[in-house]
Amino acid sequence: MLKEKKSFGRVKGQTKAQSILSDSLLSPYEIQLDEYSYVVVDASKNGNNFCGSFTTLNNAVNKIIQYQIASKREVFDLENYLKEYKNIKSQLEEKLKLWSKQYLTTLL
């Protein structure tokens, strides 16, 4: 008796719709967006540049901030680590606010 082979996943050759979020404040990382997740990749590496997959943009950005601070290879006390984290996050938030204002004024 022959068993029917079940196939999973995508049809061979099929690709996912995908966009890339790239910004100087995220550098050297980028976020690849698809219909289900946010994938953080290290754009400076060739080959295996996968850093993590996240369900929210906020989680992906927080991980990038963590990677950016870790790549400085400095010794931080808790207070300075939190200051550095807050500094990077506030720069991203400020850029997002400026972009939102510009975008909304062009729509109206």
C-alpha positions in Angstrom: 0.0 0.0 0.0 1.4 3.4 -1.1 1.4 6.2 1.4 0.5 9.6 0.2 3.3 12.1 0.8 2.1 15.2 2.5 3.8 18.5 1.7 4.1 21.4 4.0 5.2 25.0 3.5 5.3 26.9 0.3 5.2 25.6 -3.3 8.7 25.3 -4.8 9.8 28.7 -6.2 7.2 30.7 -4.3 8.5 33.7 -2.4 7.0 35.8 0.4 6.0 39.4 -0.1 8.6 41.3 1.8 9.7 44.9 2.5 12.9 46.2 4.2 13.0 48.8 6.8 16.5 50.4 6.7 17.5 53.6 8.5 20.8 55.2 9.7 19.6 55.0 13.3 19.2 51.2 12.9 22.5 50.7 11.2 24.1 48.2 10.6 20.8 46.3 11.1 17.7 46.2 8.9 14.2 44.9 9.6 12.6 42.7 6.9 8.8 42.8 7.1 6.5 40.2 5.8 2.9 39.4 6.4 3.6 37.6 9.7 6.8 38.9 11.3 9.6 41.4 11.6 13.0 39.8 11.0 16.2 41.6 12.2 19.2 41.0 10.0 22.8 42.4 10.2 23.2 44.1 6.9 27.0 44.4 7.3 27.4 40.6 7.2 27.3 38.2 4.2 25.8 34.8 4.5 24.0 34.0 7.8 23.0 37.5 8.9 19.8 36.5 10.8 19.5 38.0 14.3 16.0 37.3 15.3 12.3 37.1 14.3 9.7 39.1 16.2 5.9 39.5 16.1 6.0 43.3 16.8 8.0 46.2 15.4 8.6 47.4 19.0 10.3 44.1 20.0 12.4 44.2 16.8 13.6 47.7 17.5 14.3 47.0 21.2 16.5 44.0 20.1 18.4 46.3 17.6 19.0 48.8 20.4 20.3 45.9 22.6 22.7 44.8 19.8 23.9 48.3 19.2 24.8 48.8 22.8 26.4 45.3 23.0 28.5 46.0 19.9 30.2 49.0 21.7 32.0 46.4 23.9 32.1 48.8 26.9 31.6 48.1 30.5 28.4 49.8 31.7 26.9 50.2 35.1 23.1 49.9 35.2 22.6 53.6 35.2 24.8 54.3 32.2 23.3 51.3 30.3 19.8 52.6 30.8 20.9 56.1 29.8 22.4 54.8 26.6 19.3 52.7 25.9 17.0 55.7 26.5 19.2 57.9 24.3 19.0 55.6 21.3 15.3 54.9 21.8 14.5 58.6 22.1 16.4 59.3 18.8 14.3 56.7 17.0 11.1 58.0 18.6 11.9 61.6 17.6 12.6 60.6 14.0 9.3 58.7 13.9 7.4 61.8 15.3 9.0 64.0 12.6 8.2 61.6 9.9 4.6 61.2 11.1 4.1 65.0 11.1 5.5 65.3 7.6 3.5 62.4 6.3 0.3 63.6 7.8 0.6 67.1 6.5 1.2 65.8 2.9 -2.0 63.7 3.2 -4.2 66.6 4.4 
